[in-house]
Amino acid sequence: LVASIDVALMVDGDDVRAENERLRAAAEDAHADAEDARAAERRLREDLAEADRRRKDDVAAAERESAAAIGGMAAKLRESDDAAEALRRERDELKRRRDSDGTVDLCGDDDDAPPPPR
């Protein structure tokens, strides 16, 4: 009986050691998985931060491009306004000369002048 109890305790001891070893290995695996998850979370946070920086840079670049395009359009509009004003001044000067000395506008943009004789 004592010998069978010793064998039973020995078997139970082996089972306990095996179970402890299995639990220790599972704990190590869980610890490694947790480290992997923390590392993945760190990488994700870094990727998100980088994406946010890129988005801000892209928005700033788009704003600069838009401002440059608007500036270019405004410059073209000023040039067009200046050219239109120069044409108005030239037209007014031609009308003034015609009214003062009776000459006919040779440019053909004087609507009040009679047609030239043929």
C-alpha positions in Angstrom: 0.0 0.0 0.0 2.8 2.4 0.9 4.6 1.6 -2.3 1.4 2.3 -4.4 1.0 5.6 -2.5 4.6 6.5 -3.3 3.9 5.6 -7.0 0.7 7.6 -7.0 2.4 10.6 -5.4 5.2 10.3 -7.9 2.8 10.2 -10.8 0.9 13.1 -9.4 4.1 15.1 -8.8 5.1 14.5 -12.4 1.7 15.6 -13.6 2.0 18.8 -11.4 5.5 19.5 -12.8 4.2 19.0 -16.3 1.2 21.2 -15.7 3.4 23.9 -14.2 5.7 23.7 -17.1 2.8 24.0 -19.5 1.4 27.0 -17.6 4.9 28.6 -17.5 5.2 28.2 -21.3 1.7 29.6 -21.8 2.5 32.6 -19.6 5.7 33.2 -21.6 3.7 33.0 -24.8 1.1 35.4 -23.4 3.9 37.8 -22.3 5.5 37.6 -25.8 2.1 38.2 -27.4 1.6 41.2 -25.1 5.0 42.6 -26.1 4.1 42.1 -29.8 0.8 43.9 -29.3 2.5 46.8 -27.5 5.0 47.1 -30.3 2.3 46.9 -32.9 0.4 49.7 -31.0 3.5 51.8 -30.9 4.1 51.4 -34.7 0.4 52.2 -35.3 0.6 55.4 -33.2 3.8 56.4 -35.1 2.2 55.7 -38.4 -0.9 57.7 -37.4 1.3 60.6 -36.3 3.3 60.4 -39.5 0.1 60.4 -41.6 -1.2 63.4 -39.6 2.1 65.3 -40.3 1.9 64.4 -44.0 -1.8 65.5 -44.1 -0.8 68.8 -42.5 2.1 69.2 -44.9 -0.2 68.4 -47.9 -2.9 70.9 -46.7 -0.2 73.6 -46.3 1.2 72.9 -49.7 -2.3 73.0 -51.3 -2.9 76.3 -49.5 0.4 77.7 -50.9 -0.5 76.5 -54.4 -4.0 77.9 -54.2 -2.6 81.2 -53.0 -0.1 81.3 -55.8 -2.8 80.4 -58.4 -5.1 83.2 -57.0 -2.2 85.6 -57.1 -1.5 84.7 -60.7 -5.1 85.1 -61.6 -5.2 88.4 -59.8 -2.1 89.6 -61.7 -3.7 88.5 -65.1 -6.9 90.3 -64.1 -4.9 93.5 -63.3 -3.1 93.2 -66.6 -6.4 92.8 -68.4 -7.9 95.8 -66.5 -4.8 97.9 -67.4 -5.1 96.9 -71.0 -8.8 97.7 -71.1 -8.1 101.1 -69.4 -5.3 101.8 -71.9 -7.7 101.1 -74.8 -10.4 103.3 -73.3 -7.9 106.2 -72.9 -6.7 105.7 -76.5 -10.4 105.6 -77.7 -11.2 108.7 -75.7 -8.0 110.5 -77.0 -9.0 109.6 -80.6 -12.6 110.9 -80.0 -11.2 114.1 -78.5 -8.9 114.7 -81.4 -11.7 114.0 -83.9 -14.0 116.4 -82.1 -11.3 119.1 -82.0 -10.0 118.9 -85.5 -12.6 117.0 -87.5 -10.3 114.0 -88.3 -11.8 110.5 -88.8 -10.8 107.6 -86.6 -8.8 105.3 -88.9 -9.0 102.4 -86.4 -12.7 101.9 -87.2 -13.9 101.8 -83.7 -15.6 105.1 -83.7 -19.3 104.4 -84.1 -20.3 108.0 -84.5 -18.1 108.7 -87.6 -19.7 108.5 -91.0 -18.3 105.8 -93.3 -15.3 106.9 -95.4 -16.0 107.8 -99.0 -15.2 105.2 -101.6 
